[in-house]
Amino acid sequence: MGNREDLLAGARRCLEEKGWARTTIRDITAAAGGVSMAAIGYHFGSREALLNAALIEAIDEWGTETGRTLSGYAEPGATPAEQYEAMWERIIESFTAHRPLWIASFEALLQAEHYPELRQHLARGQAEGRRGLVSILTGVQEDAVDDGVVRTLGAVQLALISGVMTQWLLDPEQVPSAAQVVAGLRAVVGGLDPATG
């Protein structure tokens, strides 16, 4: 690898181990195998730009992996509720398997307030995530998914994932199980529907 790639790889390691705010230029160059500090300025302009580039790269890979994890979650013959619960089991398992990236995604949200390019990238990623979730939940190809469904089903599913993830990051022992997520949604729907409430 060249210096640029070494710096990106080192920055990613630092993001996972120390987080965005606590990573120094020295940390990055050490993790990059001793690449000079001047190389950061040459290739990226600043520590912040390098960390943002590494964060974008990591989140892109995480998004792709999450899509692979969630697709194909349905067991043949399972009811829609069982399929949905199985999907939630995979989501919750991914919190443990990819904790550093979930934390990095939260840090990215905070940094996006100060870096428009990062903000735009994350907004595009959310839009793709909403559409992808609708595709997974409905079985409709992403390019054929209705925009209205993306703004309803996709947005709500993404909000649920973000909310459960936040709870898991703070207190993994108290996070709802997949079955409890489904039961909670049933309770909400039952409370909103006069016919069932």
C-alpha positions, -999 to 999 in steps of 0.1 A, spaced: 0 0 0 10 36 -5 11 63 21 -24 74 14 -39 39 18 -17 33 49 -30 65 65 -66 56 57 -61 21 73 -44 36 103 -71 62 107 -98 34 106 -80 15 133 -78 46 154 -115 53 149 -124 18 161 -100 19 191 -101 55 202 -129 72 184 -129 104 163 -124 130 190 -96 112 209 -75 103 179 -44 124 174 -21 128 144 6 108 162 -19 80 168 -27 78 131 9 79 118 18 52 144 -11 30 133 -1 36 97 33 20 102 52 52 108 41 73 78 52 109 84 29 134 98 35 156 68 19 130 46 -15 137 63 -14 173 51 -2 162 16 -28 136 10 -58 149 30 -51 185 41 -59 179 78 -64 153 105 -102 160 103 -104 154 66 -84 121 70 -107 109 98 -138 119 78 -125 100 48 -118 69 69 -152 72 86 -169 74 52 -151 44 40 -159 24 71 -196 33 71 -199 24 34 -184 -10 41 -206 -14 72 -237 -5 52 -229 -30 25 -223 -57 51 -255 -48 70 -275 -52 38 -260 -86 32 -267 -96 68 -303 -86 66 -311 -99 32 -321 -136 32 -331 -135 68 -365 -152 61 -368 -189 68 -390 -208 43 -425 -212 56 -421 -186 84 -449 -162 91 -443 -125 84 -440 -119 122 -414 -147 125 -395 -133 95 -394 -99 111 -383 -112 144 -355 -132 127 -344 -99 110 -343 -82 144 -322 -110 158 -296 -104 130 -297 -66 137 -291 -71 174 -263 -96 167 -246 -70 144 -245 -46 174 -220 -69 191 -201 -79 159 -196 -44 147 -197 -23 179 -168 0 168 -185 9 136 -219 16 153 -201 39 177 -182 55 148 -215 61 130 -227 80 160 -195 101 161 -200 108 125 -234 123 132 -218 147 156 -190 156 133 -214 161 104 -226 193 120 -192 208 112 -183 191 79 -209 196 51 -193 169 29 -196 143 57 -232 154 64 -241 150 27 -225 116 26 -244 104 57 -277 118 44 -272 99 11 -264 68 32 -296 72 52 -316 76 21 -301 44 6 -306 26 39 -343 35 40 -348 23 5 -328 -9 11 -348 -17 43 -381 -13 24 -368 -37 -3 -358 -62 23 -391 -60 42 -413 -60 11 -393 -82 -13 -396 -54 -40 -364 -45 -59 -349 -13 -46 -353 6 -79 -390 -3 -79 -397 8 -43 -423 35 -40 -410 68 -26 -440 71 -3 -432 37 12 -396 48 17 -407 78 37 -430 58 59 -419 22 63 -383 28 55 -380 59 78 -397 41 107 -376 10 104 -344 30 103 -356 50 133 -363 17 152 -328 4 144 -312 37 155 -332 37 187 -325 1 197 -289 6 188 -286 36 210 -301 17 239 -277 -12 232 -247 10 232 -256 25 265 -269 -6 284 -267 -39 264 -282 -58 293 -315 -39 290 -319 -37 253 -351 -54 241 -347 -88 224 -360 -94 189 -392 -109 203 -397 -79 226 -393 -55 196 -420 -73 178 -442 -74 209 -437 -37 214 -447 -29 178 -478 -50 182 -487 -31 214 -482 3 196 -503 -8 166 -530 -22 189 -531 11 207 -535 30 175 -562 8 159 -596 12 175 -607 -22 160 -580 -40 180 -574 -16 209 
